[in-house]
Each structure stands twice: as structure tokens, then as C-alpha cells.
Amino acid sequence: MVQRVARAMKAALGASGVCVLDASGPGSGQSVAHLHFHVVPHWEDDEYFAWPEPSGRQLEGDLARALRDAVDGRTSCSS
């Protein structure tokens, strides 16, 4: 699923890459006590930001729908 979401972010958002983050256990700063991953989109002109800093890029439109469609394989980025 992480790979599908990462590919969807590239397709739907035009991201040139993603950072996949996981914090396991209380010693890592984990705040949700179950296995979960953060998939953070990045672009080549971003400065690298490690967790928890997000990209400063502002995106428009229905991003949830675009990601949902891309996860389902129904769309690609036009930019």
C-alpha cells in the first residue's frame, strides 16, 4: 500500500519523489500505537525536510480525490 500511495503522489501531485517515514515504539516519538507510515511528497526544488517538516508547496484542487483516483489507477499528473 505504501508503494501504491507513493506512486499515486507522483502521478496525481507531480511529486518527483516521496519520503516514507515510520516511527515504531514510544522511544521513537510514535504517537499512534499501531503500524503506520507517513508518505510525504517532495519535488526536486524542495529543500530536504526530515520529519515532521512538510514541503512548503501549496497545492490546489481536490487532493483527496486526486490521490484516491491515482491509488485506483484512474489518473495521472498533467504537469
Z-matrix of the N, CA and C atoms (Angstrom, degrees):
N
C 1 1.441
C 2 1.535 1 110.45
N 3 1.330 2 117.18 1 -39.05
C 4 1.463 3 120.08 2 178.72
C 5 1.529 4 109.95 3 -59.39
N 6 1.322 5 117.61 4 -43.26
C 7 1.461 6 120.71 5 178.57
C 8 1.520 7 111.34 6 -64.01
N 9 1.326 8 117.62 7 -40.07
C 10 1.468 9 120.57 8 178.82
C 11 1.517 10 111.05 9 -63.98
N 12 1.332 11 117.32 10 -42.98
C 13 1.459 12 120.97 11 179.01
C 14 1.527 13 110.17 12 -65.99
N 15 1.334 14 117.54 13 -41.00
C 16 1.462 15 121.03 14 178.31
C 17 1.525 16 110.74 15 -61.05
N 18 1.332 17 117.46 16 -46.17
C 19 1.469 18 120.50 17 177.41
C 20 1.522 19 110.91 18 -63.00
N 21 1.333 20 117.26 19 -37.96
C 22 1.467 21 121.00 20 179.17
C 23 1.523 22 110.89 21 -64.31
N 24 1.328 23 117.64 22 -39.05
C 25 1.469 24 120.28 23 178.73
C 26 1.518 25 110.79 24 -64.51
N 27 1.314 26 116.78 25 -38.29
C 28 1.459 27 119.44 26 177.35
C 29 1.532 28 109.96 27 -66.47
N 30 1.332 29 117.00 28 -44.74
C 31 1.461 30 121.08 29 -176.80
C 32 1.524 31 112.48 30 -70.94
N 33 1.323 32 117.22 31 -47.68
C 34 1.463 33 120.85 32 -172.48
C 35 1.519 34 113.39 33 -83.73
N 36 1.334 35 116.96 34 -31.01
C 37 1.464 36 120.38 35 -174.44
C 38 1.522 37 113.15 36 -107.47
N 39 1.319 38 116.70 37 -10.35
C 40 1.459 39 120.33 38 -177.17
C 41 1.517 40 113.52 39 74.19
N 42 1.324 41 117.09 40 19.08
C 43 1.469 42 120.59 41 178.34
C 44 1.524 43 108.87 42 -65.97
N 45 1.331 44 116.86 43 142.34
C 46 1.463 45 119.72 44 178.36
C 47 1.523 46 111.39 45 -89.42
N 48 1.310 47 117.10 46 -8.79
C 49 1.456 48 121.93 47 177.15
C 50 1.512 49 110.39 48 -171.94
N 51 1.314 50 116.40 49 173.79
C 52 1.460 51 121.81 50 178.18
C 53 1.519 52 109.35 51 -137.76
N 54 1.309 53 116.35 52 153.89
C 55 1.458 54 122.80 53 168.62
C 56 1.518 55 106.76 54 -106.98
N 57 1.322 56 116.32 55 129.57
C 58 1.460 57 121.89 56 176.95
C 59 1.512 58 106.84 57 -106.16
N 60 1.320 59 116.30 58 120.99
C 61 1.457 60 121.79 59 -175.42
C 62 1.517 61 110.54 60 -121.09
N 63 1.319 62 115.55 61 141.51
C 64 1.458 63 121.60 62 177.56
C 65 1.524 64 107.86 63 -142.66
N 66 1.303 65 116.36 64 132.38
C 67 1.464 66 121.62 65 174.38
C 68 1.522 67 106.67 66 -116.67
N 69 1.318 68 117.16 67 117.68
C 70 1.460 69 121.17 68 -175.89
C 71 1.517 70 110.83 69 -114.13
N 72 1.308 71 116.19 70 113.84
C 73 1.455 72 121.98 71 177.10
C 74 1.516 73 113.42 72 92.06
N 75 1.317 74 116.04 73 158.28
C 76 1.468 75 120.83 74 -175.65
C 77 1.527 76 113.78 75 -62.81
N 78 1.326 77 118.68 76 -28.16
C 79 1.452 78 120.73 77 179.37
C 80 1.523 79 113.50 78 -70.48
N 81 1.325 80 117.18 79 -12.68
C 82 1.461 81 120.94 80 -178.74
C 83 1.522 82 112.42 81 -98.95
N 84 1.317 83 116.45 82 0.51
C 85 1.456 84 119.75 83 -176.34
C 86 1.517 85 112.82 84 88.77
N 87 1.315 86 117.07 85 11.53
C 88 1.463 87 120.87 86 179.34
C 89 1.521 88 109.58 87 -61.12
N 90 1.334 89 115.94 88 130.41
C 91 1.466 90 119.77 89 179.65
C 92 1.527 91 112.38 90 -110.59
N 93 1.333 92 117.36 91 -10.09
C 94 1.460 93 122.09 92 178.16
C 95 1.528 94 106.60 93 -119.68
N 96 1.309 95 117.25 94 116.20
C 97 1.467 96 121.16 95 -171.30
C 98 1.527 97 112.81 96 -81.14
N 99 1.314 98 116.74 97 59.64
C 100 1.455 99 122.47 98 170.99
C 101 1.526 100 108.10 99 -159.99
N 102 1.323 101 116.28 100 164.02
C 103 1.453 102 120.17 101 179.30
C 104 1.520 103 109.65 102 -64.23
N 105 1.311 104 116.13 103 124.72
C 106 1.465 105 120.78 104 175.67
C 107 1.519 106 109.00 105 -154.73
N 108 1.310 107 115.55 106 157.00
C 109 1.453 108 121.96 107 -179.82
C 110 1.516 109 109.11 108 -127.91
N 111 1.313 110 115.49 109 148.71
C 112 1.461 111 122.39 110 172.33
C 113 1.526 112 105.82 111 -106.84
N 114 1.318 113 116.70 112 126.93
C 115 1.459 114 122.05 113 177.73
C 116 1.526 115 105.86 114 -113.97
N 117 1.329 116 116.25 115 108.60
C 118 1.462 117 122.32 116 -171.25
C 119 1.526 118 109.39 117 -110.71
N 120 1.350 119 117.99 118 118.89
C 121 1.463 120 119.33 119 -179.47
C 122 1.526 121 111.49 120 -73.67
N 123 1.332 122 115.51 121 146.81
C 124 1.469 123 122.05 122 175.65
C 125 1.522 124 109.08 123 -139.78
N 126 1.323 125 115.01 124 158.29
C 127 1.458 126 122.83 125 178.89
C 128 1.519 127 108.16 126 -123.79
N 129 1.333 128 117.38 127 156.90
C 130 1.458 129 121.78 128 -174.84
C 131 1.519 130 113.16 129 -57.42
N 132 1.337 131 117.67 130 -30.03
C 133 1.464 132 119.73 131 -178.47
C 134 1.528 133 113.07 132 -89.27
N 135 1.330 134 117.44 133 4.09
C 136 1.466 135 120.88 134 173.60
C 137 1.517 136 109.80 135 -74.98
N 138 1.315 137 115.15 136 151.83
C 139 1.454 138 117.96 137 163.52
C 140 1.519 139 105.32 138 -81.33
N 141 1.321 140 117.93 139 149.84
C 142 1.458 141 119.16 140 179.49
C 143 1.522 142 109.26 141 -69.50
N 144 1.298 143 116.80 142 130.17
C 145 1.456 144 122.37 143 176.83
C 146 1.520 145 108.14 144 -122.53
N 147 1.303 146 117.02 145 120.98
C 148 1.463 147 120.68 146 173.20
C 149 1.528 148 108.14 147 -83.93
N 150 1.293 149 116.24 148 160.11
C 151 1.462 150 121.99 149 -179.95
C 152 1.506 151 110.27 150 -48.99
N 153 1.303 152 121.47 151 138.44
C 154 1.451 153 127.38 152 5.18
C 155 1.518 154 114.19 153 -102.01
N 156 1.310 155 118.85 154 20.67
C 157 1.458 156 120.48 155 -176.86
C 158 1.528 157 111.42 156 -76.60
N 159 1.330 158 118.55 157 122.58
C 160 1.463 159 120.91 158 177.35
C 161 1.527 160 111.10 159 -85.30
N 162 1.288 161 115.86 160 169.15
C 163 1.459 162 120.98 161 172.39
C 164 1.520 163 108.17 162 -65.43
N 165 1.311 164 116.94 163 149.70
C 166 1.459 165 121.46 164 176.47
C 167 1.518 166 112.64 165 -85.85
N 168 1.315 167 117.76 166 0.90
C 169 1.458 168 121.78 167 -177.12
C 170 1.526 169 110.46 168 -66.32
N 171 1.320 170 115.64 169 135.56
C 172 1.461 171 121.78 170 176.30
C 173 1.531 172 108.05 171 -100.84
N 174 1.307 173 116.59 172 124.61
C 175 1.457 174 121.93 173 179.97
C 176 1.516 175 109.45 174 -112.42
N 177 1.318 176 115.86 175 149.63
C 178 1.454 177 120.77 176 -179.49
C 179 1.521 178 110.23 177 -117.99
N 180 1.316 179 115.28 178 162.76
C 181 1.457 180 120.87 179 176.11
C 182 1.512 181 111.48 180 96.56
N 183 1.317 182 114.22 181 -175.38
C 184 1.460 183 121.86 182 -179.13
C 185 1.532 184 108.29 183 -85.67
N 186 1.338 185 115.71 184 85.69
C 187 1.462 186 120.89 185 -174.47
C 188 1.518 187 112.28 186 -65.83
N 189 1.333 188 116.62 187 -37.14
C 190 1.472 189 119.59 188 179.24
C 191 1.522 190 109.81 189 -61.48
N 192 1.318 191 117.05 190 -43.73
C 193 1.470 192 120.36 191 179.42
C 194 1.526 193 110.33 192 -66.09
N 195 1.325 194 117.26 193 -43.41
C 196 1.465 195 120.48 194 -179.97
C 197 1.525 196 110.99 195 -60.43
N 198 1.326 197 116.70 196 -43.21
C 199 1.467 198 120.07 197 178.51
C 200 1.520 199 111.38 198 -67.47
N 201 1.331 200 116.82 199 -42.67
C 202 1.461 201 121.08 200 179.30
C 203 1.531 202 109.99 201 -59.88
N 204 1.340 203 117.03 202 -45.98
C 205 1.459 204 121.07 203 179.48
C 206 1.523 205 111.03 204 -64.33
N 207 1.347 206 117.00 205 -40.15
C 208 1.460 207 119.64 206 -179.48
C 209 1.529 208 111.58 207 -68.96
N 210 1.332 209 117.27 208 -37.75
C 211 1.466 210 119.90 209 175.89
C 212 1.533 211 109.35 210 -60.54
N 213 1.317 212 115.80 211 -36.90
C 214 1.468 213 120.94 212 178.99
C 215 1.521 214 112.75 213 -81.23
N 216 1.357 215 117.11 214 -2.37
C 217 1.454 216 120.89 215 177.66
C 218 1.511 217 114.19 216 79.62
N 219 1.345 218 117.77 217 23.29
C 220 1.468 219 120.17 218 -174.50
C 221 1.520 220 114.63 219 -103.82
N 222 1.332 221 120.09 220 5.60
C 223 1.451 222 119.82 221 -177.11
C 224 1.514 223 111.01 222 -154.75
N 225 1.319 224 116.00 223 163.91
C 226 1.467 225 121.78 224 171.64
C 227 1.517 226 108.24 225 -144.83
N 228 1.314 227 116.69 226 158.36
C 229 1.462 228 122.79 227 -178.11
C 230 1.520 229 109.17 228 -73.65
N 231 1.327 230 116.25 229 137.66
C 232 1.452 231 120.20 230 179.31
C 233 1.515 232 112.57 231 -92.23
N 234 1.364 233 117.79 232 -7.32
C 235 1.472 234 118.97 233 -178.89
C 236 1.501 235 111.86 234 -96.67
